[in-house]
């Protein structure tokens, strides 16, 4: 691999502008060589003056690059030293007294424990875990800074060697010896010492002297994405099978028997198909983010040691796609298989839920439970602080409203309509007059509305949070007027030309204009006044062609207004309403897929502006009352006895004590649990 490719693959994305501009310097050298006068048209003195002038400019440029790197390295080193001092201070407070928790746990079977003591023990345990995670993140930041040293020194060595080769001189080697090899970023070994000290602290204080366990916790993931051949093979295998089975499904549906219930099947299978389609596009999102240096691992605050790659997401999508195709074929050929057709969609959805909820640590257990935690935070939005992953996933749910409606339909269908062999109560579950479908349609917008209110409560910033909440509130009016219009049509038979119909259209226009404007200006960060040559975009862009941005804005506008087809074709009876929804639902998922690229790019550029490359870890605090109670329990007679007993039995036990709150701000790719 060429060094330029190696550098691009291993830099920390948020620090991209602080690395040596190797490609630019290489282009400068080649350009100088191409533009140099030849002996045929100029004398030796002219050529010597040309190269002397060029070398003067080139080494001035090298000086600027070296100064930039030294300054950035010194700032990050000072930041790392402050963080380590803070961590050591907190660790000192924790280790002044021996951990009373083992004694308290042993007394649990002998003495009743108050709720406050139970709460204290839980808080104490969580504090220790947070501290371990904070050290783990800090260690990652040190490795990144060490990598920064190595890459920049190698970059200077390579470019100066290329300079000497092209210019047929040794001034590059001399300049490297006089400037680079004595530069602080190269000669300073404090990072190595901090790494060794961190390993020693984690081993002795947090892992009871077990170095193997400590290094497993501190393990740094490969800086380049590592793909296993077997994962790639499974993606190809399942995707190929899914494609073939999908063609068989289409042909079988066209030539299916006359008594087959197609419209119920479409509504029961559409939701699960959209999930498969969404996962495929999410895999492509992940691939694109990584290819163009958008650090989604940091943005979502997931563990860089344990997170899904794009290949693994595509593997899950293709596997579920195969199951979906087989289930549809089982529905179509239920009479041949001697199995009631309506068993198949229920079995498919049941399997998907079991796959997600499976507690056994297989099939990407970390990623599945990360997703469940985020979903729980979304469903209980007003009661939790809101992180990026929370509102990002809630935004995805706003594009998957049809999935919620179809799952509601499936449950209703199996309760009220299905007779397993015949369908005698058709139409009950598609009616809007009961209000259930309206509530389901409102849920995603409500989640985001509640999150915006929570963020306003936490920050007291009316803009953008209350304004954003207003955007989602418009969805409530759209759904309310759409429901009233449909119920009016069911009762009177009048599908349009009534008040609710026009109110529906007006609300939809206002909501769409509101959301489109927010997409472009706030979510994507476009229409920046300081865009300079990036007209109507922003000052800095990640993706290589401006055309991508313009085309994406145009397609976002048209797909935002795709509801016009639903009103003009579906509501007026030109096409079957569910057919129109079946066409529009994947288009909305595709719109969100494109939206994801630019939304995360905008967040990534915000992180780059702050050179933030590692997530911020907050250690759970113990308040003064908890600390006083803990010290009181440590002074109890049986507590003291147990502590002495523990000291005899375990020489390696870590001695921990209650601590005050602290926040560590680390620099690199994020950590929480997987997506």
C-alpha positions in Angstrom: 0.0 0.0 0.0 1.3 3.5 -0.9 1.9 5.8 2.0 -0.8 8.2 0.9 -3.4 5.5 1.0 -2.0 4.3 4.4 -2.2 7.8 5.8 -5.7 8.3 4.5 -6.8 5.0 6.1 -5.3 5.5 9.5 -5.7 9.2 10.3 -8.1 10.3 13.0 -10.9 11.9 10.9 -11.5 14.8 13.4 -7.9 15.7 13.2 -7.6 15.5 9.4 -6.5 19.1 8.9 -3.8 18.8 11.5 -1.8 16.1 9.7 1.0 16.6 7.2 -0.5 17.6 3.8 1.4 14.8 2.1 -0.6 14.6 -1.1 -0.3 18.4 -1.6 3.4 18.4 -1.0 3.8 15.5 -3.4 1.9 17.4 -6.1 4.1 20.5 -5.5 7.2 18.4 -6.1 5.9 16.8 -9.3 4.6 20.2 -10.6 8.0 21.8 -9.9 9.7 19.0 -11.8 7.4 19.3 -14.8 7.6 23.1 -15.0 11.4 23.2 -14.6 13.3 24.8 -17.6 15.3 22.4 -19.7 18.9 22.8 -20.7 17.8 23.2 -24.3 16.1 26.6 -23.6 17.9 27.8 -20.5 21.4 27.7 -19.2 22.6 25.9 -16.1 22.5 29.0 -14.0 18.9 29.6 -14.8 18.0 26.1 -13.9 19.9 26.3 -10.6 18.2 29.6 -9.7 14.8 28.0 -10.5 15.4 25.0 -8.2 16.9 27.2 -5.5 13.9 29.4 -5.5 11.5 26.4 -5.5 13.4 24.7 -2.6 13.2 27.9 -0.6 9.4 28.0 -1.0 9.1 24.2 -0.4 11.0 24.3 2.8 9.1 27.3 4.0 5.9 25.2 3.4 7.6 22.4 5.3 8.3 24.8 8.2 4.7 25.8 8.4 3.5 22.2 8.4 6.0 21.3 11.1 4.9 24.2 13.2 1.3 23.3 12.8 2.0 19.7 13.9 4.1 20.7 16.8 1.5 23.1 18.1 -1.4 20.6 17.8 0.7 17.8 19.4 1.7 20.1 22.3 -2.0 21.1 22.9 -3.2 17.5 22.9 -0.3 16.3 25.1 -1.1 19.0 27.6 -4.8 18.1 27.5 -3.8 14.4 28.0 -1.6 15.2 31.0 -4.5 17.2 32.6 -6.9 14.4 32.1 -4.5 11.9 33.5 -4.0 14.1 36.6 -7.7 14.3 37.0 -8.1 10.5 36.7 -5.3 10.0 39.2 -6.9 12.4 41.6 -10.2 10.6 41.4 -8.4 7.2 41.8 -6.6 8.4 44.8 -9.9 9.4 46.5 -11.3 6.0 45.6 -8.4 4.1 47.0 -8.0 5.9 50.3 -10.2 3.3 52.0 -10.9 -0.3 51.1 -14.0 -1.2 49.2 -16.8 -2.0 51.8 -19.0 -3.6 49.2 -18.0 -7.2 49.7 -18.6 -6.9 53.4 -22.0 -5.3 52.8 -22.9 -8.1 50.4 -22.0 -10.8 52.9 -24.1 -9.1 55.6 -27.1 -9.1 53.3 -28.1 -12.6 54.4 -27.8 -11.7 58.1 -29.0 -8.1 58.4 -31.9 -6.3 56.6 -30.6 -3.5 54.4 -32.4 -0.2 53.9 -33.3 1.0 50.4 -30.8 3.8 50.8 -28.0 1.3 51.3 -29.2 -0.7 48.3 -29.2 2.4 46.2 -25.7 3.4 47.5 -24.3 0.0 46.6 -25.7 0.2 43.1 -24.5 3.8 42.6 -21.0 2.7 43.9 -20.8 -0.2 41.5 -21.9 2.0 38.6 -19.2 4.6 39.6 -16.5 2.0 39.4 -17.7 0.8 36.0 -17.8 4.4 34.7 -14.3 4.9 36.0 -13.1 1.8 34.1 -14.7 3.1 31.0 -13.2 6.5 31.4 -9.7 5.0 31.6 -10.5 2.9 28.6 -11.4 5.9 26.6 -8.4 7.9 27.8 -6.2 5.1 26.7 -7.7 5.2 23.2 -6.9 8.9 23.0 -3.3 8.2 24.0 -2.9 5.6 21.3 -4.4 8.0 18.7 -1.9 10.7 19.7 1.0 8.2 19.5 -0.3 7.2 16.1 -0.4 10.9 15.2 3.3 11.2 16.0 4.2 8.1 14.0 2.2 9.1 10.9 3.5 12.6 10.7 7.2 11.6 11.1 6.8 9.0 8.5 5.1 11.5 6.2 8.0 13.9 6.5 10.5 11.2 6.0 8.7 10.0 2.8 8.2 13.4 1.3 11.7 14.6 1.9 13.1 11.4 0.5 10.9 11.9 -2.6 12.2 15.5 -2.7 15.8 14.4 -2.8 15.1 11.8 -5.4 13.3 14.2 -7.8 15.6 17.1 -7.2 18.8 15.0 -7.1 20.0 16.5 -3.9 20.4 15.6 -0.2 19.0 18.9 1.2 15.8 17.0 2.2 17.7 14.6 4.4 19.7 17.4 5.9 16.5 19.4 6.6 14.9 16.3 8.2 17.9 15.9 10.5 18.0 19.5 11.5 14.3 20.1 11.9 12.1 17.0 12.0 14.2 14.7 14.2 14.6 17.4 16.8 10.9 18.5 16.7 8.9 18.2 19.9 6.3 16.1 18.3 8.9 13.4 17.5 11.3 13.7 20.4 8.7 13.9 23.2 8.2 10.6 24.9 5.6 11.7 27.4 2.9 9.8 25.5 4.7 6.5 25.9 5.0 7.2 29.6 1.3 8.1 29.9 0.4 4.9 28.1 2.6 2.8 30.5 1.2 4.7 33.5 -2.4 4.1 32.4 -1.8 0.4 31.9 -0.2 0.2 35.4 -3.0 2.1 37.1 -5.8 0.1 35.5 -4.0 -3.2 36.2 -3.2 -2.5 39.9 -6.2 -0.4 40.9 -9.1 -1.4 38.8 -8.4 -5.0 37.8 -6.8 -6.3 41.0 -3.4 -6.8 39.5 -4.6 -8.9 36.6 -2.7 -7.5 33.7 -4.3 -9.8 31.1 -7.8 -8.6 32.1 -6.6 -5.0 32.2 -5.1 -5.1 28.7 -8.3 -6.8 27.4 -10.3 -3.8 28.7 -7.8 -1.3 27.2 -7.4 -3.2 23.9 -7.4 -0.7 21.0 -9.3 -1.7 17.9 -7.6 -1.7 14.5 -7.4 1.8 13.1 -8.5 0.4 9.7 -11.8 -1.5 9.3 -11.1 -5.2 9.5 -13.4 -7.4 7.4 -13.4 -11.2 7.7 -13.7 -13.1 4.4 -16.5 -15.3 5.9 -18.7 -12.3 6.6 -18.2 -11.1 3.0 -19.0 -14.6 1.8 -22.2 -14.8 3.8 -23.3 -11.4 2.6 -22.9 -12.4 -1.0 -24.5 -15.8 -0.4 -27.6 -14.5 1.4 -28.0 -11.5 -1.0 -27.9 -13.8 -4.0 -30.5 -16.1 -2.5 -32.6 -13.1 -1.5 -32.5 -11.7 -5.1 -33.5 -15.0 -6.7 -36.3 -15.7 -4.2 -37.6 -12.2 -4.7 -38.0 -12.8 -8.4 -39.8 -16.0 -7.6 -42.1 -14.2 -5.2 -43.0 -11.6 -7.9 -43.7 -14.3 -10.5 -45.6 -16.4 -8.1 -47.8 -13.4 -7.0 -48.6 -12.6 -10.6 -49.8 -16.1 -11.3 -51.2 -16.9 -7.8 -54.5 -18.7 -7.3 -57.7 -16.5 -7.5 -58.8 -17.2 -3.9 -55.5 -16.0 -2.4 -55.9 -12.9 -0.1 -53.3 -10.5 -1.6 -54.2 -7.2 0.1 -54.0 -8.5 3.7 -50.7 -10.2 2.7 -49.3 -7.0 1.3 -50.0 -5.2 4.6 -48.7 -8.0 6.7 -45.4 -8.4 4.8 -44.8 -4.8 3.8 -43.6 -3.7 7.3 -41.0 -6.5 7.6 -39.8 -5.8 4.0 -39.3 -2.2 4.9 -37.1 -3.2 7.8 -35.0 -5.4 5.5 -34.8 -2.6 3.0 -33.9 -0.1 5.8 -31.1 -2.4 7.1 -29.6 -2.7 3.6 -29.5 1.0 3.2 -28.1 1.5 6.7 -25.3 -0.9 5.7 -24.6 1.3 2.7 -24.7 4.4 4.9 -22.1 2.9 7.2 -19.9 2.0 4.2 -20.2 5.6 2.9 -19.5 7.2 6.2 -16.3 5.2 6.7 -15.2 5.6 3.1 -15.4 9.4 3.3 -14.1 9.7 6.9 -17.3 10.5 8.7 -16.7 9.1 12.2 -20.1 7.5 12.9 -18.6 5.4 15.7 -17.9 8.6 17.7 -21.2 10.4 16.7 -23.3 7.5 17.9 -21.1 7.0 20.9 -20.6 3.3 20.4 -17.7 1.1 21.4 -14.9 1.1 18.8 -13.9 -2.3 20.2 -17.3 -3.8 19.6 -19.5 -2.4 16.8 -21.1 -3.6 13.6 -19.3 -3.0 10.4 -21.2 -2.3 7.2 -20.6 -6.0 6.1 -22.2 -7.3 9.3 -25.2 -5.0 8.9 -25.6 -6.2 5.3 -25.3 -9.8 6.5 -28.2 -9.3 9.0 -30.3 -7.6 6.3 -29.7 -10.3 3.6 -30.4 -13.1 6.1 -33.7 -11.5 7.1 -34.4 -10.9 3.5 -34.1 -14.6 2.7 -36.5 -15.4 5.6 -38.9 -12.8 4.3 -38.9 -14.3 0.8 -39.4 -17.9 2.1 -42.3 -16.7 4.3 -44.0 -15.0 1.4 -43.6 -18.1 -0.7 -45.0 -20.2 2.1 -48.1 -17.9 2.2 -48.6 -18.1 -1.6 -48.2 -21.9 -1.7 -49.9 -22.6 1.6 -52.4 -25.0 -0.1 -49.5 -27.1 -1.5 -47.7 -27.2 1.8 -50.9 -28.1 3.7 -50.2 -25.2 6.1 -52.7 -22.3 6.6 -51.3 -19.4 4.7 -51.8 -16.9 7.6 -49.4 -18.8 9.8 -46.4 -17.6 7.7 -46.5 -13.8 8.3 -47.1 -14.3 12.0 -44.2 -16.7 12.2 -41.9 -14.3 10.4 -42.7 -11.3 12.6 -42.4 -13.6 15.7 -39.0 -14.7 14.6 -37.8 -11.2 14.0 -38.9 -10.1 17.5 -37.2 -13.2 19.1 -34.1 -12.4 17.1 -34.0 -8.9 18.5 -34.9 -9.9 22.1 -32.7 -13.1 22.3 -30.8 -12.7 25.6 -28.1 -15.3 24.6 -24.8 -13.7 23.7 -24.9 -14.7 20.0 -25.9 -13.1 16.8 -24.5 -9.6 17.6 -25.8 -9.6 21.2 -24.1 -6.2 22.0 -25.6 -4.5 18.9 -29.1 -5.8 19.6 -29.1 -4.7 23.2 -27.6 -1.3 22.3 -30.6 -1.0 19.9 -33.1 -2.0 22.6 -31.6 0.5 25.1 -31.9 3.3 22.6 -35.5 2.2 21.8 -36.3 2.2 25.5 -34.9 5.8 25.8 -37.0 6.9 22.8 -40.2 5.4 24.2 -39.5 7.1 27.6 -38.2 10.3 25.9 -39.3 12.9 28.4 -37.6 11.1 31.3 -34.0 10.9 29.9 -31.5 13.3 28.6 -31.3 13.0 24.8 -28.1 11.9 22.9 -27.5 12.0 19.2 -28.3 8.3 18.8 -31.6 8.8 20.5 -33.0 11.5 18.2 -31.3 10.0 15.1 -33.1 6.7 15.6 -36.4 8.5 16.5 -36.0 10.3 13.1 -35.6 7.0 11.4 -38.9 5.9 13.0 -40.6 8.9 11.5 -39.7 7.4 8.1 -41.0 4.0 9.2 -44.5 5.0 10.2 -45.9 2.4 7.7 -44.0 -0.3 9.6 -45.8 0.6 12.8 -49.2 0.8 11.1 -48.6 -2.6 9.4 -47.6 -4.3 12.7 -50.7 -2.8 14.3 -52.7 -4.2 11.3 -51.1 -7.6 11.7 -52.1 -7.8 15.4 -55.6 -6.6 14.7 -56.0 -9.0 11.8 -55.1 -12.0 13.8 -57.5 -10.9 16.6 -60.5 -9.9 14.6 -60.4 -10.9 11.0 -58.4 -14.1 10.3 -60.3 -17.4 10.3 -57.1 -19.2 9.2 -58.8 -20.6 6.1 -61.3 -17.8 5.2 -61.6 -14.1 5.9 -65.1 -13.1 7.0 -64.5 -9.7 8.7 -62.5 -7.8 6.1 -62.1 -4.1 6.6 -62.2 -3.8 10.4 -58.4 -3.4 10.7 -58.0 -0.9 7.9 -60.6 1.5 9.3 -59.4 4.8 10.9 -62.6 5.5 12.8 -61.5 3.6 15.9 -58.5 5.9 16.4 -55.9 3.2 17.0 -54.2 3.8 13.6 -54.1 7.5 14.2 -52.3 7.0 17.5 -49.8 4.6 16.0 -49.1 7.1 13.2 -48.5 9.9 15.7 -46.1 7.9 17.9 -42.8 8.7 16.0 -43.6 12.4 15.8 -44.5 12.3 19.5 -41.2 10.7 20.4 -39.2 13.5 18.7 -41.6 16.2 20.0 -40.9 14.9 23.6 -37.2 14.7 23.0 -37.2 18.4 21.8 -39.0 19.5 24.9 -36.6 17.5 27.1 -33.6 19.1 25.3 -35.2 22.6 25.9 -35.6 21.7 29.6 -31.9 20.6 29.8 -30.5 23.6 27.9 -33.1 26.4 28.2 -32.4 27.2 24.5 -35.7 28.0 22.8 -33.9 27.9 19.5 -33.5 25.3 18.1 -35.3 23.0 20.4 -38.7 24.6 20.7 -38.7 25.5 17.1 -37.9 21.9 16.3 -40.7 20.7 18.5 -43.0 22.9 16.5 -41.9 21.2 13.4 -42.9 17.8 14.8 -46.2 19.2 16.2 -47.3 19.9 12.6 -47.5 16.1 12.1 -50.2 15.9 14.7 -52.4 18.2 12.7 -51.7 16.4 9.5 -52.6 13.1 11.0 -55.7 14.5 12.8 -57.2 16.1 9.7 -56.3 13.1 7.5 -58.1 10.8 10.0 -61.2 13.1 10.1 -61.2 13.2 6.3 -61.0 9.4 6.0 -63.7 8.9 8.7 -65.9 11.4 7.0 -65.4 9.5 3.8 -66.2 6.1 5.4 -69.4 7.5 7.0 -70.8 9.7 4.2 -69.0 8.2 1.1 -67.7 11.7 0.2 -64.0 11.3 -0.4 -63.2 15.0 -1.1 -64.7 18.4 -1.4 -65.3 18.7 2.3 -63.7 20.9 5.0 -61.5 18.1 6.6 -60.1 17.3 3.2 -58.9 20.8 2.5 -57.6 21.2 6.1 -55.6 18.0 5.5 -54.0 19.4 2.4 -53.2 22.8 4.0 -51.7 21.1 7.1 -49.6 18.8 4.9 -48.3 21.7 2.8 -47.3 23.7 6.0 -45.7 20.6 7.6 -43.8 19.7 4.4 -42.4 23.2 3.8 -41.4 23.3 7.5 -39.6 20.0 7.5 -37.9 20.5 4.2 -36.5 23.9 5.3 -35.3 22.3 8.5 -33.6 19.4 6.6 -31.6 21.8 4.4 -30.7 24.5 6.9 -30.5 22.8 10.3 -30.0 19.1 9.7 -27.6 19.4 6.7 -26.1 22.7 7.6 -26.5 24.0 4.0 -27.3 27.6 2.8 -24.3 28.8 4.7 -23.4 32.5 4.1 -19.7 31.7 4.4 -19.9 28.9 1.8 -17.5 30.8 -0.6 -17.1 28.7 -3.7 -19.5 26.0 -2.4 -22.5 28.0 -3.5 -25.6 27.5 -1.4 -23.8 24.7 0.5 -21.4 25.2 3.5 -17.8 26.3 3.9 -16.5 22.8 4.2 -17.9 19.6 2.6 -16.8 16.0 3.0 -18.2 14.3 -0.1 -16.2 14.8 -3.2 -18.7 16.4 -5.6 -20.9 19.4 -5.1 -23.4 17.8 -7.4 -24.3 15.2 -4.8 -25.5 18.0 -2.5 -27.6 19.8 -5.1 -29.2 16.6 -6.4 -29.9 15.4 -2.8 -31.7 18.6 -2.0 -33.8 18.4 -5.1 -34.8 14.7 -4.5 -35.5 15.5 -0.8 -37.9 18.2 -1.9 -39.8 16.0 -4.3 -39.9 13.0 -1.9 -41.1 15.3 0.9 -44.1 16.1 -1.3 -44.7 12.5 -2.3 -47.9 12.6 -0.2 -49.5 14.4 -3.1 -49.7 11.1 -4.9 -51.4 9.6 -1.9 -54.1 12.3 -2.0 -54.5 12.6 -5.8 -54.3 8.9 -6.6 -55.3 7.0 -3.5 -57.9 9.2 -1.8 -59.7 9.9 -5.1 -59.9 6.2 -5.9 -57.7 6.3 -9.0 -55.5 3.6 -7.5 -55.9 1.4 -4.5 -54.8 3.3 -1.5 -52.6 0.5 -0.1 -50.9 0.2 -3.5 -50.0 3.9 -3.4 -48.7 3.5 0.2 -46.7 0.4 -0.9 -45.0 2.5 -3.5 -44.4 5.5 -1.4 -43.1 3.7 1.8 -39.8 2.5 0.2 -39.3 5.9 -1.3 -39.5 7.5 2.1 -37.0 5.0 3.5 -34.7 5.9 0.5 -35.2 9.6 1.3 -34.1 9.0 4.9 -31.1 7.0 3.6 -29.8 10.0 1.6 -30.7 12.3 4.6 -28.5 10.2 6.8 -25.3 10.9 4.8 -25.6 14.7 5.2 -27.0 14.7 8.7 -24.0 12.8 10.0 -21.6 14.8 7.8 -22.9 18.0 9.5 -22.4 16.4 13.0 -19.0 15.2 12.0 -17.8 18.6 10.9 -19.0 20.0 14.3 -16.7 17.4 16.0 -13.9 18.3 13.7 -14.2 22.0 14.6 -13.6 21.0 18.2 -11.0 18.3 17.4 -13.2 16.0 19.4 -12.2 12.4 18.5 -13.2 10.4 21.6 -16.5 10.5 23.5 -17.0 12.3 26.8 -17.4 10.0 29.8 -19.1 11.1 32.9 -18.5 9.1 36.1 -21.6 8.6 38.3 -21.2 10.8 41.3 -21.8 10.0 44.9 -23.4 12.9 46.8 -22.3 14.0 50.3 -25.1 12.1 52.0 -24.1 8.9 50.2 -20.5 9.4 51.1 -21.3 10.0 54.8 -23.5 6.8 54.9 -20.7 4.8 53.2 -18.1 5.9 55.8 -20.5 5.2 58.6 -21.1 1.6 57.3 -17.3 1.2 57.0 -17.0 2.1 60.7 -19.5 -0.5 61.8 -18.0 -3.3 63.8 -18.8 -6.2 61.5 -17.8 -4.1 58.5 -14.3 -3.6 60.0 -14.1 -7.3 60.8 -15.0 -8.3 57.3 -12.6 -5.8 55.8 -9.7 -7.3 57.8 -10.8 -10.7 56.7 -10.9 -9.6 53.1 -7.4 -8.3 53.4 -6.1 -11.7 54.5 -7.9 -13.6 51.7 -7.1 -11.4 48.8 -3.8 -9.5 48.3 -4.9 -8.3 44.9 -8.3 -6.8 45.7 -8.7 -3.3 44.5 -9.4 -0.7 47.3 -12.1 1.7 46.2 -13.8 4.6 47.9 -16.7 6.9 47.1 -15.9 9.7 44.8 -17.0 13.1 43.7 -18.3 13.6 40.2 -15.9 14.1 37.4 -16.1 14.4 33.6 -13.4 13.4 31.3 -13.3 14.8 27.7 -11.3 12.4 25.6 -10.4 12.7 21.9 -11.3 9.9 19.4 -13.9 7.5 18.1 -16.8 7.0 20.5 -17.9 4.4 22.9 -21.1 3.1 24.3 -22.7 -0.1 22.8 -23.2 -1.2 19.3 -25.6 -0.2 16.6 
